[in-house]
Amino acid sequence: MKNMKKEVYSSFDGKLNVDCQNGYTITEIKDFYEVEFSSVWQDVNDSKVRIRKKFLPECDFENYERICELKRYIEDGLGDYGQCWYSGKWYGYDMICKIQEKYQVNNWKYCV
């Protein structure tokens, strides 16, 4: 069976517009919740993360601050919280740590 995706939460109804300019959707994928951020002001197609389900209970789906905190943890390689999408590829904790160690930098995105 392929990766079955099912949208489980959206922070907005319908489409983004002048009244609702930013938002995110959460899709369930096996062991992860994939969070995709949207904005009318910028192209954020690359702005998505996969958060391990154990770190994002359903009661936190509406908690934008918690989701952003987990996104930062993932992108900064602070623990195995999930994966981030960058430049057309998924990066997990192990890969981020390898890049940071190899180049001796915290901002690994400049090295890939």
DSSP file (Angstrom, degrees, kcal/mol; ACC not computed):
  #  RESIDUE AA STRUCTURE BP1 BP2  ACC     N-H-->O    O-->H-N    N-H-->O    O-->H-N    TCO  KAPPA ALPHA  PHI   PSI    X-CA   Y-CA   Z-CA
    1    1 A M              0   0    0      0, 0.0     3,-0.1     0, 0.0     0, 0.0   0.000 360.0 360.0 360.0 134.3    0.0    0.0    0.0
    2    2 A K        -     0   0    0      1,-0.2     2,-0.9     0, 0.0     0, 0.0  -0.179 360.0 -68.7 -73.8 170.1    1.3    3.4   -0.9
    3    3 A N        -     0   0    0     26,-0.1     2,-0.5     1,-0.1    -1,-0.2  -0.473  56.8-152.6 -60.6 100.4    1.7    6.4    1.4
    4    4 A M        -     0   0    0     -2,-0.9    26,-0.5    -3,-0.1     2,-0.4  -0.690   8.9-159.7 -82.2 125.1   -1.9    7.2    2.0
    5    5 A K        +     0   0    0     -2,-0.5     2,-0.4    24,-0.1    24,-0.2  -0.869  12.2 178.7-107.6 138.8   -2.4   10.8    2.9
    6    6 A K  E     -A   28   0A   0     22,-1.3    22,-3.2    -2,-0.4     2,-0.3  -0.957  28.1-128.6-141.0 119.7   -5.5   12.1    4.7
    7    7 A E  E     +A   27   0A   0     -2,-0.4    20,-0.3    20,-0.3     3,-0.1  -0.510  31.0 170.8 -67.5 128.4   -6.1   15.7    5.6
    8    8 A V  E     +     0   0A   0     18,-3.0     2,-0.3     1,-0.3    19,-0.2   0.540  59.8  15.7-116.0 -13.0   -7.0   15.8    9.3
    9    9 A Y  E     -A   26   0A   0     17,-1.6    17,-3.1    52,-0.0     2,-0.4  -0.967  49.8-173.3-161.8 144.0   -6.9   19.6   10.1
   10   10 A S  E     -A   25   0A   0     -2,-0.3    15,-0.2    15,-0.2    52,-0.0  -0.993  19.1-150.0-137.8 134.3   -6.9   23.0    8.4
   11   11 A S  S    S+     0   0    0     13,-2.8     2,-0.3    -2,-0.4    14,-0.1   0.478  85.0  40.9 -81.5  -0.1   -6.5   26.3   10.2
   12   12 A F  S    S-     0   0    0     12,-0.3     2,-0.4     2,-0.1     4,-0.1  -0.969  79.8-121.0-143.2 157.5   -8.7   28.0    7.5
   13   13 A D  S    S-     0   0    0     -2,-0.3     2,-0.2     2,-0.1     7,-0.0  -0.843  75.4 -27.6 -99.8 135.8  -11.9   27.3    5.6
   14   14 A G  S    S-     0   0    0     -2,-0.4     2,-0.3     2,-0.0    -2,-0.1  -0.429 114.6 -11.8  69.1-129.2  -11.8   27.2    1.8
   15   15 A K  S    S-     0   0    0     -2,-0.2    -2,-0.1     1,-0.1     2,-0.1  -0.749  73.3-100.5-109.1 154.9   -9.0   29.4    0.3
   16   16 A L        +     0   0    0     -2,-0.3     2,-0.2     5,-0.1     5,-0.2  -0.447  53.7 154.3 -68.0 146.6   -6.8   32.0    1.8
   17   17 A N        -     0   0    0      3,-1.9     3,-0.3    -2,-0.1    23,-0.2  -0.802  59.9 -62.0-154.7-166.1   -7.9   35.6    1.1
   18   18 A V  S    S+     0   0    0      1,-0.2     3,-0.3    -2,-0.2    -2,-0.1   0.801 132.6  46.9 -62.8 -29.6   -7.7   39.1    2.5
   19   19 A D  S    S+     0   0    0      1,-0.3     2,-0.4     2,-0.1    -1,-0.2   0.756 125.0  29.6 -83.2 -26.0   -9.6   38.1    5.7
   20   20 A C        +     0   0    0     -3,-0.3    -3,-1.9    -5,-0.1    -1,-0.3  -0.824  69.3 164.1-136.2  93.2   -7.4   35.0    6.2
   21   21 A Q        +     0   0    0     -2,-0.4    19,-2.3    -3,-0.3    20,-0.4   0.659  61.5  33.1 -92.5 -17.9   -4.0   35.6    4.8
   22   22 A N  E     + B   0  39A   0     17,-0.2     2,-0.3    18,-0.1    17,-0.2  -0.966  65.7 133.0-136.8 152.4   -1.9   32.7    6.4
   23   23 A G  E     - B   0  38A   0     15,-2.3    15,-3.2    -2,-0.3     2,-0.3  -0.979  31.2-131.0-174.6-174.5   -2.7   29.2    7.5
   24   24 A Y  E     - B   0  37A   0     -2,-0.3   -13,-2.8    13,-0.3     2,-0.4  -0.990   6.7-146.3-153.8 155.7   -1.7   25.6    7.5
   25   25 A T  E     -AB  10  36A   0     11,-2.1    11,-2.4    -2,-0.3     2,-0.5  -0.936  11.4-146.3-122.8 149.6   -3.0   22.2    6.9
   26   26 A I  E     -AB   9  35A   0    -17,-3.1   -18,-3.0    -2,-0.4   -17,-1.6  -0.973  14.1-171.7-119.7 127.1   -2.2   18.9    8.6
   27   27 A T  E     -AB   7  34A   0      7,-2.7     7,-3.3    -2,-0.5     2,-0.5  -0.942  20.9-128.5-118.5 138.1   -2.2   15.6    6.7
   28   28 A E  E     +AB   6  33A   0    -22,-3.2   -22,-1.3    -2,-0.4     2,-0.4  -0.744  28.9 172.4 -89.4 129.1   -1.8   12.2    8.3
   29   29 A I  E >   - B   0  32A   0      3,-2.8     3,-3.2    -2,-0.5   -24,-0.1  -0.881  55.4 -78.6-137.6 103.1    0.9   10.0    6.8
   30   30 A K  T 3  S+     0   0    0    -26,-0.5    -1,-0.1    -2,-0.4    23,-0.0  -0.171 119.1   1.2  44.3-105.4    1.6    6.7    8.7
   31   31 A D  T 3  S+     0   0    0     -2,-0.1    22,-2.4    -3,-0.1    23,-0.3   0.390 127.9  63.7 -90.8   2.9    3.9    7.7   11.7
   32   32 A F  E <   -BC  29  52A   0     -3,-3.2    -3,-2.8    20,-0.2     2,-0.5  -0.832  65.3-140.3-127.1 159.1    3.8   11.5   10.9
   33   33 A Y  E     -BC  28  51A   0     18,-2.5    18,-2.9    -2,-0.3     2,-0.6  -0.996  26.5-147.0-110.9 122.1    1.6   14.5   10.6
   34   34 A E  E     -BC  27  50A   0     -7,-3.3    -7,-2.7    -2,-0.5     2,-0.6  -0.807  11.1-161.5 -92.1 122.8    2.7   16.6    7.6
   35   35 A V  E     -BC  26  49A   0     14,-3.1    14,-2.0    -2,-0.6     2,-0.5  -0.917   5.3-170.3-108.8 120.9    2.2   20.3    8.2
   36   36 A E  E     -BC  25  48A   0    -11,-2.4   -11,-2.1    -2,-0.6     2,-0.3  -0.953  11.2-147.8-115.7 122.9    2.1   22.5    5.2
   37   37 A F  E     -B   24   0A   0     10,-2.6     2,-0.3    -2,-0.5    10,-0.3  -0.651  14.8-169.2 -91.0 143.6    2.1   26.3    5.7
   38   38 A S  E     +B   23   0A   0    -15,-3.2   -15,-2.3    -2,-0.3     2,-0.3  -0.951   8.6 174.3-133.2 151.1    0.4   28.7    3.3
   39   39 A S  E     -B   22   0A   0      3,-0.4     5,-0.2    -2,-0.3   -17,-0.2  -0.987  32.8-144.7-153.7 145.9    0.3   32.4    2.7
   40   40 A V  S    S+     0   0    0    -19,-2.3   -18,-0.1    -2,-0.3     3,-0.1   0.644 101.6  57.4 -80.6 -15.0   -1.2   34.9    0.3
   41   41 A W  S    S+     0   0    0    -20,-0.4     2,-0.3     1,-0.2    -1,-0.2   0.703 113.4  15.6 -92.4 -22.2    2.0   37.1    0.6
   42   42 A Q  S    S-     0   0    0     -3,-0.0     2,-0.9     0, 0.0    -3,-0.4  -0.984  79.6 -99.3-149.8 159.3    4.7   34.7   -0.3
   43   43 A D        +     0   0    0     -2,-0.3     3,-0.2     1,-0.1    -3,-0.1  -0.720  42.2 167.1 -79.8 109.5    5.4   31.4   -2.0
   44   44 A V    >   +     0   0    0     -2,-0.9     3,-2.6    -5,-0.2    -7,-0.3  -0.028  29.2 127.4-114.2  29.1    5.7   28.9    0.9
   45   45 A N  T 3  S+     0   0    0      1,-0.3    -1,-0.2    -9,-0.1    -2,-0.0   0.797  77.4  50.2 -57.3 -28.1    5.5   25.7   -1.2
   46   46 A D  T 3  S+     0   0    0     -3,-0.2     2,-1.3     1,-0.1    -1,-0.3   0.382  86.0 100.6 -89.4   5.0    8.7   24.6    0.4
   47   47 A S    <   +     0   0    0     -3,-2.6   -10,-2.6   -10,-0.3     2,-0.3  -0.663  53.8 111.3 -96.5  85.1    7.5   25.4    3.9
   48   48 A K  E     -C   36   0A   0     -2,-1.3    37,-2.2    37,-0.4     2,-0.3  -0.995  38.5-170.8-151.7 153.6    6.4   22.0    5.3
   49   49 A V  E     -CD  35  84A   0    -14,-2.0   -14,-3.1    -2,-0.3     2,-0.6  -0.955  20.7-134.8-138.9 156.8    7.5   19.6    8.0
   50   50 A R  E     -CD  34  83A   0     33,-3.2    33,-2.5    -2,-0.3     2,-0.5  -0.976  25.1-164.0-113.3 118.3    6.6   16.1    9.0
   51   51 A I  E     -CD  33  82A   0    -18,-2.9   -18,-2.5    -2,-0.6    31,-0.2  -0.872  26.3-111.5-106.0 131.0    6.2   15.8   12.8
   52   52 A R  E >>  -C   32   0A   0     29,-3.1     3,-2.2    -2,-0.5     4,-0.7  -0.367  28.0-124.5 -59.2 135.5    6.3   12.5   14.5
   53   53 A K  G >4 S+     0   0    0    -22,-2.4     3,-1.0     1,-0.3    -1,-0.1   0.815 106.6  64.4 -54.3 -35.1    2.8   11.8   15.9
   54   54 A K  G 34 S+     0   0    0    -23,-0.3    -1,-0.3     1,-0.3    -2,-0.1   0.706 105.1  46.2 -66.8 -16.9    4.0   11.2   19.4
   55   55 A F  G <4 S+     0   0    0     -3,-2.2    -1,-0.3     1,-0.2    -2,-0.2   0.555 113.6  48.4 -99.2 -10.2    5.1   14.9   19.5
   56   56 A L  S << S-     0   0    0     -3,-1.0    -1,-0.2    -4,-0.7    -5,-0.1  -0.708  72.5-169.9-132.3  82.5    2.0   16.4   18.1
   57   57 A P    >   -     0   0    0      0, 0.0     3,-2.4     0, 0.0     4,-0.2  -0.326  38.6-107.4 -67.6 156.4   -1.2   15.1   19.7
   58   58 A E  G >  S+     0   0    0      1,-0.3     3,-1.6     2,-0.2     4,-0.3   0.792 117.5  67.0 -55.6 -30.3   -4.5   16.0   18.0
   59   59 A C  G 3  S+     0   0    0      1,-0.3    -1,-0.3     2,-0.1     3,-0.3   0.672  99.1  53.2 -67.3 -14.3   -5.3   18.4   20.9
   60   60 A D  G X  S+     0   0    0     -3,-2.4     3,-1.6     1,-0.2    -1,-0.3   0.372  75.3 101.0 -99.0   3.1   -2.4   20.6   19.6
   61   61 A F  T <  S+     0   0    0     -3,-1.6    -1,-0.2     1,-0.3    -2,-0.1   0.842  87.9  44.2 -57.2 -33.7   -3.5   20.8   16.0
   62   62 A E  T 3  S+     0   0    0     -4,-0.3     2,-1.4    -3,-0.3    -1,-0.3   0.496  89.0  99.4 -87.6  -4.1   -4.8   24.4   16.7
   63   63 A N    <>  +     0   0    0     -3,-1.6     4,-2.2     1,-0.2     3,-0.2  -0.638  46.4 176.1 -89.5  85.7   -1.7   25.4   18.6
   64   64 A Y  H  > S+     0   0    0     -2,-1.4     4,-2.6     1,-0.2     5,-0.2   0.865  77.8  55.3 -59.1 -39.8    0.2   27.3   16.0
   65   65 A E  H  > S+     0   0    0      1,-0.2     4,-2.1     2,-0.2    -1,-0.2   0.909 108.7  47.6 -62.0 -42.1    3.0   28.3   18.5
   66   66 A R  H  > S+     0   0    0     -3,-0.2     4,-2.4     2,-0.2    -2,-0.2   0.910 111.6  50.3 -66.1 -41.8    3.6   24.6   19.4
   67   67 A I  H  X S+     0   0    0     -4,-2.2     4,-2.3    -7,-0.2    -2,-0.2   0.916 111.8  47.5 -62.7 -43.4    3.7   23.6   15.7
   68   68 A C  H  X S+     0   0    0     -4,-2.6     4,-2.2     2,-0.2    -1,-0.2   0.867 109.9  53.7 -65.8 -36.0    6.2   26.4   14.9
   69   69 A E  H  X S+     0   0    0     -4,-2.1     4,-2.3    -5,-0.2    -2,-0.2   0.931 110.7  45.7 -63.3 -45.8    8.3   25.3   18.0
   70   70 A L  H  X S+     0   0    0     -4,-2.4     4,-2.4     2,-0.2    -2,-0.2   0.885 109.9  55.0 -64.5 -38.8    8.5   21.7   16.7
   71   71 A K  H  X S+     0   0    0     -4,-2.3     4,-2.7     1,-0.2    -1,-0.2   0.915 109.3  47.5 -59.5 -43.0    9.3   23.0   13.2
   72   72 A R  H  X S+     0   0    0     -4,-2.2     4,-2.4     2,-0.2    -2,-0.2   0.911 109.6  52.8 -66.3 -42.2   12.2   24.9   14.6
   73   73 A Y  H  <>S+     0   0    0     -4,-2.3     5,-2.7     2,-0.2     6,-0.4   0.921 113.0  45.0 -57.5 -44.2   13.4   21.9   16.6
   74   74 A I  H ><5S+     0   0    0     -4,-2.4     3,-1.3     1,-0.2    -2,-0.2   0.955 114.8  46.2 -65.3 -51.1   13.4   19.8   13.4
   75   75 A E  H 3<5S+     0   0    0     -4,-2.7    33,-0.2     1,-0.3    -1,-0.2   0.794 114.3  48.7 -65.1 -28.7   15.1   22.4   11.2
   76   76 A D  T 3<5S-     0   0    0     -4,-2.4    -1,-0.3    -5,-0.2    -2,-0.2   0.442 110.1-120.9 -90.4  -0.1   17.8   23.1   13.8
   77   77 A G  T < 5 +     0   0    0     -3,-1.3    -3,-0.2    -4,-0.4    -2,-0.1   0.868  63.0 145.4  65.6  37.4   18.5   19.4   14.4
   78   78 A L      < -     0   0    0     -5,-2.7     2,-0.3     1,-0.2    -4,-0.1   0.437  69.2 -26.9 -88.5   0.4   17.6   19.6   18.1
   79   79 A G  S    S-     0   0    0     -6,-0.4     2,-2.0    -5,-0.2     3,-0.4  -0.890  77.5 -74.9 165.0 168.2   16.1   16.1   18.2
   80   80 A D  S    S+     0   0    0     -2,-0.3     3,-0.1     1,-0.2    -6,-0.1  -0.433  71.9 135.0 -85.9  65.6   14.5   13.4   16.2
   81   81 A Y  S    S-     0   0    0     -2,-2.0   -29,-3.1     1,-0.1     2,-0.3   0.626  72.5 -75.4 -87.4 -16.3   11.1   15.2   16.0
   82   82 A G  E     -D   51   0A   0     -3,-0.4    11,-0.7   -31,-0.2     2,-0.3  -0.975  58.9 -56.7 159.1-144.3   10.5   14.6   12.3
   83   83 A Q  E     -DE  50  92A   0    -33,-2.5   -33,-3.2    -2,-0.3     2,-0.4  -0.959  31.2-147.0-137.7 151.3   11.6   15.8    8.9
   84   84 A C  E     -DE  49  91A   0      7,-2.6     7,-2.9    -2,-0.3     2,-0.6  -0.934  17.7-127.6-120.8 150.3   11.7   19.1    7.1
   85   85 A W  E     + E   0  90A   0    -37,-2.2   -37,-0.4    -2,-0.4     2,-0.4  -0.825  36.6 165.5 -94.5 123.5   11.3   19.7    3.4
   86   86 A Y  E >   - E   0  89A   0      3,-2.8     3,-1.1    -2,-0.6   -39,-0.1  -0.968  61.8 -15.4-145.4 127.4   14.1   21.8    1.9
   87   87 A S  T 3  S-     0   0    0     -2,-0.4     3,-0.1     1,-0.3    -1,-0.1   0.859 128.5 -47.3  51.5  43.5   15.1   22.4   -1.7
   88   88 A G  T 3  S+     0   0    0      1,-0.2     2,-0.3   -42,-0.0    -1,-0.3   0.637 121.3  88.8  81.3  15.3   12.9   19.5   -3.0
   89   89 A K  E <  S-E   86   0A   0     -3,-1.1    -3,-2.8     2,-0.0     2,-0.4  -0.998  72.7-118.7-147.0 146.6   14.1   16.9   -0.5
   90   90 A W  E     -E   85   0A   0     -2,-0.3     2,-0.5    -5,-0.2    -5,-0.2  -0.713  27.5-165.0 -84.7 133.7   13.1   15.6    3.0
   91   91 A Y  E     -E   84   0A   0     -7,-2.9    -7,-2.6    -2,-0.4     2,-0.2  -0.984   4.9-169.2-122.3 125.5   15.8   16.0    5.7
   92   92 A G  E  >  -E   83   0A   0     -2,-0.5     4,-2.5    -9,-0.2     5,-0.2  -0.459  41.6 -87.3-103.3 179.8   15.6   14.1    9.0
   93   93 A Y  H  > S+     0   0    0    -11,-0.7     4,-2.6     1,-0.2     5,-0.2   0.897 123.1  50.7 -55.0 -49.2   17.5   14.4   12.2
   94   94 A D  H  > S+     0   0    0      1,-0.2     4,-2.1     2,-0.2    -1,-0.2   0.918 113.1  45.3 -59.8 -45.2   20.4   12.0   11.2
   95   95 A M  H  > S+     0   0    0      2,-0.2     4,-2.3     1,-0.2    -1,-0.2   0.909 112.6  50.7 -66.3 -42.4   21.0   13.8    7.9
   96   96 A I  H  X S+     0   0    0     -4,-2.5     4,-2.6     1,-0.2    -2,-0.2   0.920 110.7  49.6 -61.5 -44.0   20.9   17.2    9.4
   97   97 A C  H  X S+     0   0    0     -4,-2.6     4,-2.5    -5,-0.2     5,-0.2   0.897 109.5  51.6 -62.9 -40.2   23.4   16.2   12.1
   98   98 A K  H  X S+     0   0    0     -4,-2.1     4,-2.7    -5,-0.2    -1,-0.2   0.920 111.9  46.2 -62.2 -43.8   25.7   14.7    9.5
   99   99 A I  H  X S+     0   0    0     -4,-2.3     4,-2.3     2,-0.2     6,-0.2   0.927 113.3  49.1 -65.4 -44.7   25.7   17.9    7.5
  100  100 A Q  H  X>S+     0   0    0     -4,-2.6     5,-1.3     1,-0.2     4,-1.0   0.898 114.8  45.0 -61.9 -40.6   26.2   20.1   10.6
  101  101 A E  H  <5S+     0   0    0     -4,-2.5    -2,-0.2    -5,-0.2    -1,-0.2   0.922 112.1  51.1 -69.7 -44.0   29.1   17.9   11.7
  102  102 A K  H  <5S+     0   0    0     -4,-2.7    -2,-0.2     1,-0.2    -1,-0.2   0.913 123.4  28.9 -60.4 -44.6   30.7   17.7    8.3
  103  103 A Y  H  <5S-     0   0    0     -4,-2.3    -1,-0.2    -5,-0.2    -2,-0.2   0.446 101.1-128.1 -98.9  -1.3   30.7   21.5    7.8
  104  104 A Q  T  <5 +     0   0    0     -4,-1.0     2,-0.3     1,-0.2    -3,-0.2   0.912  67.7 121.6  54.2  47.4   30.9   22.5   11.5
  105  105 A V      < -     0   0    0     -5,-1.3    -1,-0.2    -6,-0.2    -2,-0.2  -0.952  60.2-149.4-135.8 154.4   27.9   24.8   11.1
  106  106 A N  S    S+     0   0    0     -2,-0.3     2,-1.7     1,-0.2     3,-0.1   0.815  92.8  66.8 -88.0 -37.3   24.5   25.1   12.7
  107  107 A N    >   +     0   0    0      1,-0.2     3,-1.3    -7,-0.1    -1,-0.2  -0.595  63.5 170.9 -86.9  80.6   22.7   26.5    9.7
  108  108 A W  G >   +     0   0    0     -2,-1.7     3,-2.0     1,-0.3     4,-0.4   0.684  60.4  79.2 -65.1 -22.3   23.0   23.4    7.5
  109  109 A K  G >  S+     0   0    0      1,-0.3     3,-0.7     2,-0.2    -1,-0.3   0.778  86.5  59.6 -63.7 -25.6   20.8   24.7    4.8
  110  110 A Y  G <  S+     0   0    0     -3,-1.3    -1,-0.3     1,-0.2    -2,-0.2   0.608 102.9  54.8 -75.1  -9.8   23.6   26.8    3.3
  111  111 A C  G <         0   0    0     -3,-2.0    -1,-0.2    -4,-0.2    -2,-0.2   0.465 360.0 360.0-103.6  -4.2   25.7   23.7    2.8
  112  112 A V    <         0   0    0     -3,-0.7    -2,-0.1    -4,-0.4    -1,-0.1   0.425 360.0 360.0-111.4 360.0   23.3   21.6    0.7
